[in-house]
């Protein structure tokens, strides 16, 4: 059957098909080229805005992740701060208690010092009195001894004068 058909019409049909395809391709190429030069600037602006939007979404997502991480850090920091605040309050209460104890100890120490000073003063006074008494006792013993030994002779003293010191006889005993 193919033999009956001449080759000339087949070649013409094939050539026509190829020529149609070439014309269609060239028209499509011309249309693309002409559409590039006649492109609407609003489309470019829309594409630019869409690209900016995608970048902003990605940046927003990164920022949201960063915010979540910072919120976690903030909560941990707040917890630590509240623990530190409790510790500070406890230490302040201990300091207040220790200050009260110290004031009480200082007051007690002062009272004890005052009492010790009073006792020391009384002790010194009693020692002074004791020395005075011992001196008086020694003087009275000495005068008693002198009278007993006859070292004091009041008979030699002038009779009208009370201001005159009586003469003392020297004796062999030392006073």
VMD Tcl script that builds the backbone (N, CA, C; Angstrom):
set m [mol new atoms 525]
animate dup $m
set s [atomselect $m all]
$s set {name element resname resid chain x y z} {
  {N N UNK 1 A 0.773 -1.146 0.000}
  {CA C UNK 1 A 0.000 0.000 0.000}
  {C C UNK 1 A 0.846 1.254 0.000}
  {N N UNK 2 A 1.849 1.200 0.619}
  {CA C UNK 2 A 2.740 2.330 0.602}
  {C C UNK 2 A 3.364 2.507 -0.770}
  {N N UNK 3 A 3.478 1.492 -1.416}
  {CA C UNK 3 A 4.084 1.575 -2.728}
  {C C UNK 3 A 3.168 2.354 -3.669}
  {N N UNK 4 A 1.935 2.279 -3.502}
  {CA C UNK 4 A 0.997 2.928 -4.370}
  {C C UNK 4 A 1.004 4.428 -4.163}
  {N N UNK 5 A 1.257 4.846 -2.951}
  {CA C UNK 5 A 1.278 6.270 -2.677}
  {C C UNK 5 A 2.649 6.757 -3.107}
  {N N UNK 6 A 2.631 7.816 -3.809}
  {CA C UNK 6 A 3.925 8.334 -4.248}
  {C C UNK 6 A 4.585 9.062 -3.106}
  {N N UNK 7 A 5.788 9.181 -3.301}
  {CA C UNK 7 A 6.550 9.769 -2.224}
  {C C UNK 7 A 6.431 11.281 -2.193}
  {N N UNK 8 A 6.080 11.840 -3.227}
  {CA C UNK 8 A 6.020 13.281 -3.300}
  {C C UNK 8 A 4.968 13.829 -2.344}
  {N N UNK 9 A 3.763 13.336 -2.242}
  {CA C UNK 9 A 2.813 13.900 -1.318}
  {C C UNK 9 A 3.223 13.674 0.140}
  {N N UNK 10 A 3.914 12.558 0.402}
  {CA C UNK 10 A 4.340 12.288 1.779}
  {C C UNK 10 A 5.407 13.306 2.160}
  {N N UNK 11 A 6.279 13.567 1.239}
  {CA C UNK 11 A 7.336 14.534 1.517}
  {C C UNK 11 A 6.740 15.930 1.687}
  {N N UNK 12 A 5.761 16.238 0.893}
  {CA C UNK 12 A 5.128 17.549 0.998}
  {C C UNK 12 A 4.424 17.661 2.357}
  {N N UNK 13 A 3.767 16.609 2.780}
  {CA C UNK 13 A 3.069 16.630 4.077}
  {C C UNK 13 A 4.078 16.728 5.221}
  {N N UNK 14 A 5.137 15.986 5.063}
  {CA C UNK 14 A 6.170 16.032 6.101}
  {C C UNK 14 A 6.817 17.403 6.146}
  {N N UNK 15 A 7.079 17.997 5.014}
  {CA C UNK 15 A 7.661 19.328 4.945}
  {C C UNK 15 A 6.722 20.363 5.532}
  {N N UNK 16 A 5.428 20.201 5.209}
  {CA C UNK 16 A 4.444 21.137 5.741}
  {C C UNK 16 A 4.381 21.035 7.273}
  {N N UNK 17 A 4.445 19.812 7.772}
  {CA C UNK 17 A 4.423 19.631 9.221}
  {C C UNK 17 A 5.641 20.297 9.866}
  {N N UNK 18 A 6.804 20.096 9.290}
  {CA C UNK 18 A 8.028 20.676 9.843}
  {C C UNK 18 A 7.946 22.191 9.756}
  {N N UNK 19 A 7.464 22.725 8.655}
  {CA C UNK 19 A 7.373 24.172 8.489}
  {C C UNK 19 A 6.377 24.757 9.500}
  {N N UNK 20 A 5.314 24.061 9.745}
  {CA C UNK 20 A 4.330 24.533 10.726}
  {C C UNK 20 A 4.936 24.546 12.136}
  {N N UNK 21 A 5.678 23.495 12.376}
  {CA C UNK 21 A 6.301 23.428 13.701}
  {C C UNK 21 A 7.310 24.552 13.875}
  {N N UNK 22 A 8.107 24.846 12.870}
  {CA C UNK 22 A 9.111 25.907 12.926}
  {C C UNK 22 A 8.420 27.258 13.089}
  {N N UNK 23 A 7.325 27.489 12.331}
  {CA C UNK 23 A 6.607 28.765 12.462}
  {C C UNK 23 A 5.995 28.909 13.864}
  {N N UNK 24 A 5.484 27.836 14.382}
  {CA C UNK 24 A 4.883 27.885 15.727}
  {C C UNK 24 A 5.957 28.184 16.789}
  {N N UNK 25 A 7.090 27.548 16.626}
  {CA C UNK 25 A 8.172 27.785 17.570}
  {C C UNK 25 A 8.684 29.210 17.491}
  {N N UNK 26 A 8.837 29.713 16.322}
  {CA C UNK 26 A 9.332 31.081 16.170}
  {C C UNK 26 A 8.313 32.082 16.698}
  {N N UNK 27 A 7.050 31.808 16.510}
  {CA C UNK 27 A 6.015 32.701 17.030}
  {C C UNK 27 A 6.027 32.682 18.564}
  {N N UNK 28 A 6.195 31.501 19.125}
  {CA C UNK 28 A 6.253 31.386 20.580}
  {C C UNK 28 A 7.480 32.129 21.122}
  {N N UNK 29 A 8.611 31.981 20.449}
  {CA C UNK 29 A 9.838 32.661 20.851}
  {C C UNK 29 A 9.674 34.171 20.764}
  {N N UNK 30 A 9.042 34.643 19.660}
  {CA C UNK 30 A 8.799 36.076 19.503}
  {C C UNK 30 A 7.841 36.587 20.564}
  {N N UNK 31 A 6.842 35.799 20.907}
  {CA C UNK 31 A 5.881 36.224 21.901}
  {C C UNK 31 A 6.554 36.334 23.281}
  {N N UNK 32 A 7.412 35.386 23.592}
  {CA C UNK 32 A 8.117 35.456 24.874}
  {C C UNK 32 A 9.032 36.659 24.912}
  {N N UNK 33 A 9.710 36.905 23.860}
  {CA C UNK 33 A 10.628 38.025 23.806}
  {C C UNK 33 A 9.865 39.337 23.883}
  {N N UNK 34 A 8.794 39.417 23.183}
  {CA C UNK 34 A 8.007 40.641 23.203}
  {C C UNK 34 A 7.314 40.806 24.549}
  {N N UNK 35 A 6.941 39.697 25.188}
  {CA C UNK 35 A 6.297 39.815 26.488}
  {C C UNK 35 A 7.312 40.230 27.544}
  {N N UNK 36 A 8.583 39.866 27.362}
  {CA C UNK 36 A 9.614 40.323 28.300}
  {C C UNK 36 A 9.783 41.827 28.197}
  {N N UNK 37 A 9.773 42.334 27.055}
  {CA C UNK 37 A 9.950 43.773 26.894}
  {C C UNK 37 A 8.683 44.524 27.274}
  {N N UNK 38 A 7.518 43.891 27.137}
  {CA C UNK 38 A 6.260 44.535 27.485}
  {C C UNK 38 A 5.758 44.073 28.849}
  {N N UNK 39 A 6.631 43.582 29.674}
  {CA C UNK 39 A 6.245 43.038 30.962}
  {C C UNK 39 A 5.694 44.147 31.850}
  {N N UNK 40 A 4.681 43.812 32.638}
  {CA C UNK 40 A 4.056 44.771 33.541}
  {C C UNK 40 A 4.939 44.925 34.779}
  {N N UNK 41 A 5.342 46.155 35.142}
  {CA C UNK 41 A 6.205 46.335 36.317}
  {C C UNK 41 A 5.510 45.914 37.609}
  {N N UNK 42 A 4.204 45.905 37.620}
  {CA C UNK 42 A 3.480 45.475 38.821}
  {C C UNK 42 A 3.722 43.997 39.102}
  {N N UNK 43 A 3.867 43.206 38.010}
  {CA C UNK 43 A 4.162 41.787 38.215}
  {C C UNK 43 A 5.536 41.618 38.877}
  {N N UNK 44 A 6.483 42.426 38.416}
  {CA C UNK 44 A 7.814 42.367 39.048}
  {C C UNK 44 A 7.732 42.772 40.515}
  {N N UNK 45 A 6.961 43.781 40.776}
  {CA C UNK 45 A 6.791 44.250 42.160}
  {C C UNK 45 A 6.127 43.163 43.007}
  {N N UNK 46 A 5.131 42.495 42.438}
  {CA C UNK 46 A 4.439 41.414 43.161}
  {C C UNK 46 A 5.418 40.289 43.463}
  {N N UNK 47 A 6.214 39.914 42.457}
  {CA C UNK 47 A 7.202 38.847 42.677}
  {C C UNK 47 A 8.220 39.268 43.747}
  {N N UNK 48 A 8.647 40.524 43.700}
  {CA C UNK 48 A 9.596 41.024 44.694}
  {C C UNK 48 A 8.976 40.984 46.097}
  {N N UNK 49 A 7.716 41.411 46.180}
  {CA C UNK 49 A 7.042 41.390 47.473}
  {C C UNK 49 A 6.833 39.963 47.988}
  {N N UNK 50 A 6.528 39.039 47.075}
  {CA C UNK 50 A 6.380 37.649 47.478}
  {C C UNK 50 A 7.703 37.093 48.018}
  {N N UNK 51 A 8.801 37.450 47.356}
  {CA C UNK 51 A 10.114 37.001 47.827}
  {C C UNK 51 A 10.413 37.617 49.197}
  {N N UNK 52 A 10.114 38.907 49.341}
  {CA C UNK 52 A 10.322 39.562 50.640}
  {C C UNK 52 A 9.454 38.925 51.724}
  {N N UNK 53 A 8.246 38.551 51.330}
  {CA C UNK 53 A 7.324 37.912 52.266}
  {C C UNK 53 A 7.882 36.566 52.733}
  {N N UNK 54 A 8.413 35.767 51.803}
  {CA C UNK 54 A 9.000 34.478 52.176}
  {C C UNK 54 A 10.199 34.681 53.120}
  {N N UNK 55 A 11.031 35.683 52.797}
  {CA C UNK 55 A 12.182 35.972 53.658}
  {C C UNK 55 A 11.696 36.427 55.038}
  {N N UNK 56 A 10.661 37.275 55.077}
  {CA C UNK 56 A 10.125 37.770 56.349}
  {C C UNK 56 A 9.521 36.633 57.171}
  {N N UNK 57 A 8.847 35.692 56.480}
  {CA C UNK 57 A 8.284 34.541 57.193}
  {C C UNK 57 A 9.398 33.695 57.821}
  {N N UNK 58 A 10.457 33.464 57.049}
  {CA C UNK 58 A 11.577 32.679 57.582}
  {C C UNK 58 A 12.219 33.417 58.764}
  {N N UNK 59 A 12.389 34.715 58.614}
  {CA C UNK 59 A 12.972 35.522 59.700}
  {C C UNK 59 A 12.044 35.539 60.916}
  {N N UNK 60 A 10.749 35.616 60.669}
  {CA C UNK 60 A 9.770 35.602 61.751}
  {C C UNK 60 A 9.820 34.276 62.508}
  {N N UNK 61 A 9.945 33.189 61.772}
  {CA C UNK 61 A 10.026 31.878 62.410}
  {C C UNK 61 A 11.292 31.773 63.270}
  {N N UNK 62 A 12.420 32.278 62.749}
  {CA C UNK 62 A 13.660 32.270 63.530}
  {C C UNK 62 A 13.502 33.143 64.775}
  {N N UNK 63 A 12.856 34.297 64.596}
  {CA C UNK 63 A 12.645 35.191 65.740}
  {C C UNK 63 A 11.727 34.552 66.782}
  {N N UNK 64 A 10.692 33.851 66.305}
  {CA C UNK 64 A 9.779 33.182 67.232}
  {C C UNK 64 A 10.530 32.105 68.021}
  {N N UNK 65 A 11.393 31.362 67.342}
  {CA C UNK 65 A 12.198 30.346 68.037}
  {C C UNK 65 A 13.126 31.002 69.058}
  {N N UNK 66 A 13.717 32.131 68.652}
  {CA C UNK 66 A 14.591 32.859 69.570}
  {C C UNK 66 A 13.814 33.382 70.774}
  {N N UNK 67 A 12.604 33.889 70.533}
  {CA C UNK 67 A 11.759 34.392 71.624}
  {C C UNK 67 A 11.424 33.257 72.588}
  {N N UNK 68 A 11.101 32.091 72.060}
  {CA C UNK 68 A 10.785 30.946 72.921}
  {C C UNK 68 A 12.001 30.560 73.766}
  {N N UNK 69 A 13.166 30.559 73.139}
  {CA C UNK 69 A 14.390 30.233 73.877}
  {C C UNK 69 A 14.642 31.276 74.958}
  {N N UNK 70 A 14.444 32.547 74.627}
  {CA C UNK 70 A 14.652 33.618 75.614}
  {C C UNK 70 A 13.625 33.560 76.733}
  {N N UNK 71 A 12.378 33.151 76.396}
  {CA C UNK 71 A 11.364 32.989 77.444}
  {C C UNK 71 A 11.781 31.909 78.424}
  {N N UNK 72 A 12.328 30.816 77.894}
  {CA C UNK 72 A 12.824 29.753 78.770}
  {C C UNK 72 A 13.940 30.253 79.669}
  {N N UNK 73 A 14.869 31.007 79.092}
  {CA C UNK 73 A 15.964 31.576 79.890}
  {C C UNK 73 A 15.422 32.552 80.932}
  {N N UNK 74 A 14.418 33.350 80.532}
  {CA C UNK 74 A 13.824 34.310 81.462}
  {C C UNK 74 A 13.166 33.595 82.637}
  {N N UNK 75 A 12.441 32.521 82.356}
  {CA C UNK 75 A 11.810 31.766 83.438}
  {C C UNK 75 A 12.868 31.182 84.374}
  {N N UNK 76 A 13.936 30.640 83.795}
  {CA C UNK 76 A 15.006 30.086 84.625}
  {C C UNK 76 A 15.662 31.193 85.455}
  {N N UNK 77 A 15.867 32.349 84.852}
  {CA C UNK 77 A 16.482 33.476 85.561}
  {C C UNK 77 A 15.564 33.968 86.672}
  {N N UNK 78 A 14.265 34.048 86.393}
  {CA C UNK 78 A 13.315 34.479 87.425}
  {C C UNK 78 A 13.296 33.498 88.589}
  {N N UNK 79 A 13.336 32.200 88.277}
  {CA C UNK 79 A 13.348 31.189 89.326}
  {C C UNK 79 A 14.601 31.338 90.179}
  {N N UNK 80 A 15.739 31.512 89.509}
  {CA C UNK 80 A 16.995 31.699 90.233}
  {C C UNK 80 A 16.938 32.969 91.075}
  {N N UNK 81 A 16.385 34.038 90.499}
  {CA C UNK 81 A 16.285 35.310 91.236}
  {C C UNK 81 A 15.391 35.152 92.469}
  {N N UNK 82 A 14.279 34.427 92.329}
  {CA C UNK 82 A 13.394 34.239 93.485}
  {C C UNK 82 A 14.083 33.391 94.551}
  {N N UNK 83 A 14.869 32.377 94.120}
  {CA C UNK 83 A 15.618 31.579 95.092}
  {C C UNK 83 A 16.650 32.446 95.806}
  {N N UNK 84 A 17.330 33.307 95.047}
  {CA C UNK 84 A 18.303 34.213 95.654}
  {C C UNK 84 A 17.616 35.178 96.616}
  {N N UNK 85 A 16.425 35.638 96.243}
  {CA C UNK 85 A 15.690 36.562 97.102}
  {C C UNK 85 A 15.317 35.882 98.420}
  {N N UNK 86 A 14.879 34.621 98.330}
  {CA C UNK 86 A 14.558 33.880 99.552}
  {C C UNK 86 A 15.804 33.695 100.415}
  {N N UNK 87 A 16.911 33.371 99.770}
  {CA C UNK 87 A 18.170 33.205 100.509}
  {C C UNK 87 A 18.568 34.510 101.183}
  {N N UNK 88 A 18.441 35.606 100.454}
  {CA C UNK 88 A 18.782 36.922 101.009}
  {C C UNK 88 A 17.882 37.242 102.201}
  {N N UNK 89 A 16.582 36.958 102.071}
  {CA C UNK 89 A 15.658 37.218 103.182}
  {C C UNK 89 A 16.019 36.378 104.402}
  {N N UNK 90 A 16.356 35.091 104.168}
  {CA C UNK 90 A 16.754 34.229 105.287}
  {C C UNK 90 A 18.016 34.768 105.953}
  {N N UNK 91 A 18.978 35.172 105.144}
  {CA C UNK 91 A 20.214 35.698 105.701}
  {C C UNK 91 A 19.969 37.009 106.435}
  {N N UNK 92 A 19.069 37.840 105.905}
  {CA C UNK 92 A 18.733 39.094 106.584}
  {C C UNK 92 A 18.099 38.810 107.942}
  {N N UNK 93 A 17.213 37.810 107.990}
  {CA C UNK 93 A 16.598 37.436 109.268}
  {C C UNK 93 A 17.654 36.915 110.235}
  {N N UNK 94 A 18.598 36.113 109.729}
  {CA C UNK 94 A 19.679 35.623 110.592}
  {C C UNK 94 A 20.515 36.782 111.104}
  {N N UNK 95 A 20.809 37.735 110.223}
  {CA C UNK 95 A 21.597 38.907 110.623}
  {C C UNK 95 A 20.857 39.692 111.696}
  {N N UNK 96 A 19.553 39.874 111.511}
  {CA C UNK 96 A 18.748 40.605 112.492}
  {C C UNK 96 A 18.775 39.874 113.838}
  {N N UNK 97 A 18.609 38.560 113.783}
  {CA C UNK 97 A 18.635 37.760 115.013}
  {C C UNK 97 A 20.010 37.848 115.678}
  {N N UNK 98 A 21.065 37.749 114.883}
  {CA C UNK 98 A 22.420 37.833 115.432}
  {C C UNK 98 A 22.703 39.216 116.015}
  {N N UNK 99 A 22.179 40.261 115.382}
  {CA C UNK 99 A 22.358 41.613 115.920}
  {C C UNK 99 A 21.682 41.742 117.281}
  {N N UNK 100 A 20.467 41.170 117.379}
  {CA C UNK 100 A 19.765 41.211 118.669}
  {C C UNK 100 A 20.570 40.450 119.719}
  {N N UNK 101 A 21.077 39.264 119.343}
  {CA C UNK 101 A 21.892 38.490 120.274}
  {C C UNK 101 A 23.141 39.252 120.666}
  {N N UNK 102 A 23.766 39.895 119.681}
  {CA C UNK 102 A 24.983 40.666 119.962}
  {C C UNK 102 A 24.686 41.823 120.901}
  {N N UNK 103 A 23.574 42.530 120.659}
  {CA C UNK 103 A 23.206 43.634 121.553}
  {C C UNK 103 A 22.970 43.121 122.967}
  {N N UNK 104 A 22.279 41.966 123.079}
  {CA C UNK 104 A 22.045 41.383 124.395}
  {C C UNK 104 A 23.348 40.983 125.056}
  {N N UNK 105 A 24.260 40.400 124.291}
  {CA C UNK 105 A 25.566 40.005 124.834}
  {C C UNK 105 A 26.362 41.222 125.258}
  {N N UNK 106 A 26.325 42.268 124.448}
  {CA C UNK 106 A 27.043 43.499 124.804}
  {C C UNK 106 A 26.453 44.087 126.081}
  {N N UNK 107 A 25.138 44.105 126.184}
  {CA C UNK 107 A 24.478 44.632 127.380}
  {C C UNK 107 A 24.874 43.804 128.601}
  {N N UNK 108 A 24.861 42.475 128.463}
  {CA C UNK 108 A 25.241 41.596 129.567}
  {C C UNK 108 A 26.703 41.811 129.947}
  {N N UNK 109 A 27.556 41.949 128.918}
  {CA C UNK 109 A 28.982 42.193 129.173}
  {C C UNK 109 A 29.173 43.505 129.912}
  {N N UNK 110 A 28.463 44.532 129.521}
  {CA C UNK 110 A 28.576 45.825 130.201}
  {C C UNK 110 A 28.127 45.717 131.657}
  {N N UNK 111 A 27.009 45.012 131.866}
  {CA C UNK 111 A 26.524 44.841 133.226}
  {C C UNK 111 A 27.547 44.090 134.071}
  {N N UNK 112 A 28.124 43.028 133.475}
  {CA C UNK 112 A 29.127 42.261 134.213}
  {C C UNK 112 A 30.368 43.095 134.486}
  {N N UNK 113 A 30.779 43.904 133.515}
  {CA C UNK 113 A 31.933 44.778 133.720}
  {C C UNK 113 A 31.654 45.784 134.835}
  {N N UNK 114 A 30.433 46.340 134.810}
  {CA C UNK 114 A 30.056 47.304 135.856}
  {C C UNK 114 A 30.090 46.630 137.223}
  {N N UNK 115 A 29.512 45.437 137.280}
  {CA C UNK 115 A 29.504 44.708 138.546}
  {C C UNK 115 A 30.925 44.360 138.976}
  {N N UNK 116 A 31.747 43.933 138.033}
  {CA C UNK 116 A 33.138 43.613 138.353}
  {C C UNK 116 A 33.900 44.851 138.820}
  {N N UNK 117 A 33.624 45.974 138.149}
  {CA C UNK 117 A 34.260 47.230 138.567}
  {C C UNK 117 A 33.829 47.597 139.978}
  {N N UNK 118 A 32.532 47.467 140.265}
  {CA C UNK 118 A 32.024 47.765 141.608}
  {C C UNK 118 A 32.680 46.856 142.651}
  {N N UNK 119 A 32.781 45.583 142.336}
  {CA C UNK 119 A 33.400 44.647 143.277}
  {C C UNK 119 A 34.882 44.970 143.468}
  {N N UNK 120 A 35.564 45.331 142.346}
  {CA C UNK 120 A 36.976 45.691 142.458}
  {C C UNK 120 A 37.130 46.935 143.324}
  {N N UNK 121 A 36.218 47.897 143.134}
  {CA C UNK 121 A 36.262 49.121 143.937}
  {C C UNK 121 A 36.037 48.787 145.416}
  {N N UNK 122 A 35.045 47.948 145.679}
  {CA C UNK 122 A 34.774 47.548 147.063}
  {C C UNK 122 A 35.966 46.797 147.648}
  {N N UNK 123 A 36.581 45.951 146.810}
  {CA C UNK 123 A 37.748 45.197 147.280}
  {C C UNK 123 A 38.894 46.143 147.621}
  {N N UNK 124 A 39.143 47.120 146.761}
  {CA C UNK 124 A 40.207 48.094 147.032}
  {C C UNK 124 A 39.888 48.887 148.284}
  {N N UNK 125 A 38.627 49.311 148.439}
  {CA C UNK 125 A 38.228 50.066 149.634}
  {C C UNK 125 A 38.424 49.224 150.888}
  {N N UNK 126 A 38.016 47.959 150.807}
  {CA C UNK 126 A 38.162 47.101 151.995}
  {C C UNK 126 A 39.633 46.854 152.302}
  {N N UNK 127 A 40.479 46.743 151.265}
  {CA C UNK 127 A 41.911 46.575 151.502}
  {C C UNK 127 A 42.502 47.826 152.142}
  {N N UNK 128 A 42.049 49.004 151.672}
  {CA C UNK 128 A 42.522 50.255 152.278}
  {C C UNK 128 A 42.082 50.331 153.725}
  {N N UNK 129 A 40.833 49.991 154.017}
  {CA C UNK 129 A 40.341 49.998 155.400}
  {C C UNK 129 A 41.123 48.997 156.243}
  {N N UNK 130 A 41.379 47.829 155.659}
  {CA C UNK 130 A 42.133 46.816 156.375}
  {C C UNK 130 A 43.537 47.313 156.700}
  {N N UNK 131 A 44.180 47.993 155.737}
  {CA C UNK 131 A 45.513 48.553 155.999}
  {C C UNK 131 A 45.450 49.624 157.105}
  {N N UNK 132 A 44.406 50.467 157.019}
  {CA C UNK 132 A 44.258 51.488 158.066}
  {C C UNK 132 A 44.093 50.843 159.436}
  {N N UNK 133 A 43.270 49.795 159.473}
  {CA C UNK 133 A 43.038 49.102 160.737}
  {C C UNK 133 A 44.334 48.452 161.209}
  {N N UNK 134 A 45.077 47.833 160.253}
  {CA C UNK 134 A 46.346 47.206 160.632}
  {C C UNK 134 A 47.330 48.250 161.143}
  {N N UNK 135 A 47.361 49.408 160.478}
  {CA C UNK 135 A 48.265 50.478 160.927}
  {C C UNK 135 A 47.873 50.956 162.319}
  {N N UNK 136 A 46.568 51.168 162.533}
  {CA C UNK 136 A 46.109 51.591 163.850}
  {C C UNK 136 A 46.439 50.540 164.904}
  {N N UNK 137 A 46.248 49.297 164.524}
  {CA C UNK 137 A 46.555 48.201 165.443}
  {C C UNK 137 A 48.047 48.169 165.748}
  {N N UNK 138 A 48.868 48.336 164.705}
  {CA C UNK 138 A 50.320 48.364 164.922}
  {C C UNK 138 A 50.707 49.548 165.815}
  {N N UNK 139 A 50.081 50.700 165.563}
  {CA C UNK 139 A 50.382 51.884 166.379}
  {C C UNK 139 A 49.951 51.641 167.825}
  {N N UNK 140 A 48.774 51.089 168.005}
  {CA C UNK 140 A 48.306 50.854 169.370}
  {C C UNK 140 A 49.158 49.792 170.055}
  {N N UNK 141 A 49.612 48.772 169.350}
  {CA C UNK 141 A 50.499 47.765 169.934}
  {C C UNK 141 A 51.834 48.407 170.321}
  {N N UNK 142 A 52.315 49.232 169.388}
  {CA C UNK 142 A 53.599 49.869 169.682}
  {C C UNK 142 A 53.485 50.762 170.917}
  {N N UNK 143 A 52.416 51.525 170.987}
  {CA C UNK 143 A 52.268 52.399 172.166}
  {C C UNK 143 A 52.032 51.560 173.409}
  {N N UNK 144 A 51.294 50.436 173.279}
  {CA C UNK 144 A 51.089 49.565 174.430}
  {C C UNK 144 A 52.409 48.947 174.858}
  {N N UNK 145 A 53.181 48.522 173.877}
  {CA C UNK 145 A 54.493 47.952 174.187}
  {C C UNK 145 A 55.395 49.001 174.839}
  {N N UNK 146 A 55.337 50.195 174.345}
  {CA C UNK 146 A 56.184 51.256 174.906}
  {C C UNK 146 A 55.748 51.586 176.332}
  {N N UNK 147 A 54.445 51.578 176.554}
  {CA C UNK 147 A 53.963 51.862 177.902}
  {C C UNK 147 A 54.357 50.709 178.825}
  {N N UNK 148 A 54.219 49.500 178.309}
  {CA C UNK 148 A 54.523 48.327 179.126}
  {C C UNK 148 A 56.012 48.264 179.459}
  {N N UNK 149 A 56.827 48.663 178.554}
  {CA C UNK 149 A 58.265 48.603 178.800}
  {C C UNK 149 A 58.744 49.832 179.548}
  {N N UNK 150 A 57.916 50.805 179.602}
  {CA C UNK 150 A 58.291 52.010 180.318}
  {C C UNK 150 A 59.029 52.971 179.418}
  {N N UNK 151 A 58.922 52.784 178.146}
  {CA C UNK 151 A 59.612 53.663 177.223}
  {C C UNK 151 A 58.941 55.020 177.216}
  {N N UNK 152 A 57.682 55.074 177.462}
  {CA C UNK 152 A 56.985 56.349 177.518}
  {C C UNK 152 A 56.873 56.744 179.001}
  {N N UNK 153 A 57.356 57.873 179.311}
  {CA C UNK 153 A 57.250 58.354 180.678}
  {C C UNK 153 A 56.549 59.690 180.608}
  {N N UNK 154 A 55.287 59.701 181.010}
  {CA C UNK 154 A 54.506 60.935 180.965}
  {C C UNK 154 A 54.837 61.861 182.121}
  {N N UNK 155 A 55.606 61.398 183.036}
  {CA C UNK 155 A 55.947 62.216 184.190}
  {C C UNK 155 A 56.915 63.316 183.806}
  {N N UNK 156 A 57.673 63.165 182.774}
  {CA C UNK 156 A 58.630 64.164 182.347}
  {C C UNK 156 A 57.975 65.275 181.557}
  {N N UNK 157 A 56.765 65.108 181.123}
  {CA C UNK 157 A 56.081 66.104 180.312}
  {C C UNK 157 A 55.674 67.258 181.183}
  {N N UNK 158 A 55.724 68.481 180.670}
  {CA C UNK 158 A 55.281 69.623 181.461}
  {C C UNK 158 A 53.805 69.486 181.780}
  {N N UNK 159 A 53.418 69.994 182.893}
  {CA C UNK 159 A 52.078 69.742 183.376}
  {C C UNK 159 A 51.049 70.673 182.774}
  {N N UNK 160 A 51.210 71.670 182.255}
  {CA C UNK 160 A 50.136 72.536 181.752}
  {C C UNK 160 A 50.018 72.523 180.246}
  {N N UNK 161 A 50.902 71.968 179.601}
  {CA C UNK 161 A 50.833 72.068 178.135}
  {C C UNK 161 A 50.370 70.748 177.526}
  {N N UNK 162 A 49.316 70.870 176.795}
  {CA C UNK 162 A 48.777 69.669 176.126}
  {C C UNK 162 A 49.326 69.544 174.728}
  {N N UNK 163 A 49.910 70.641 174.232}
  {CA C UNK 163 A 50.425 70.628 172.861}
  {C C UNK 163 A 51.807 70.016 172.787}
  {N N UNK 164 A 52.442 69.863 173.918}
  {CA C UNK 164 A 53.824 69.408 173.939}
  {C C UNK 164 A 53.843 67.907 173.757}
  {N N UNK 165 A 54.772 67.479 172.931}
  {CA C UNK 165 A 54.921 66.052 172.665}
  {C C UNK 165 A 55.754 65.479 173.812}
  {N N UNK 166 A 55.333 64.424 174.400}
  {CA C UNK 166 A 56.104 63.861 175.506}
  {C C UNK 166 A 57.426 63.294 175.016}
  {N N UNK 167 A 58.379 63.350 175.877}
  {CA C UNK 167 A 59.699 62.815 175.564}
  {C C UNK 167 A 59.672 61.315 175.705}
  {N N UNK 168 A 60.386 60.696 174.844}
  {CA C UNK 168 A 60.421 59.234 174.851}
  {C C UNK 168 A 61.799 58.804 175.320}
  {N N UNK 169 A 61.805 57.913 176.262}
  {CA C UNK 169 A 63.069 57.351 176.696}
  {C C UNK 169 A 63.471 56.298 175.707}
  {N N UNK 170 A 64.723 56.280 175.474}
  {CA C UNK 170 A 65.215 55.274 174.559}
  {C C UNK 170 A 65.333 53.967 175.286}
  {N N UNK 171 A 64.883 52.955 174.662}
  {CA C UNK 171 A 65.027 51.639 175.268}
  {C C UNK 171 A 65.813 50.743 174.351}
  {N N UNK 172 A 66.142 49.621 174.848}
  {CA C UNK 172 A 66.937 48.679 174.079}
  {C C UNK 172 A 66.090 47.930 173.035}
  {N N UNK 173 A 64.827 47.913 173.168}
  {CA C UNK 173 A 63.955 47.210 172.223}
  {C C UNK 173 A 63.647 48.070 171.019}
  {N N UNK 174 A 63.608 47.450 169.882}
  {CA C UNK 174 A 63.228 48.176 168.676}
  {C C UNK 174 A 61.736 48.027 168.462}
  {N N UNK 175 A 61.156 49.055 168.031}
  {CA C UNK 175 A 59.712 49.048 167.846}
  {C C UNK 175 A 59.348 48.515 166.521}
}
mol reanalyze $m
mol bondsrecalc $m
mol representation Tube
mol addrep $m
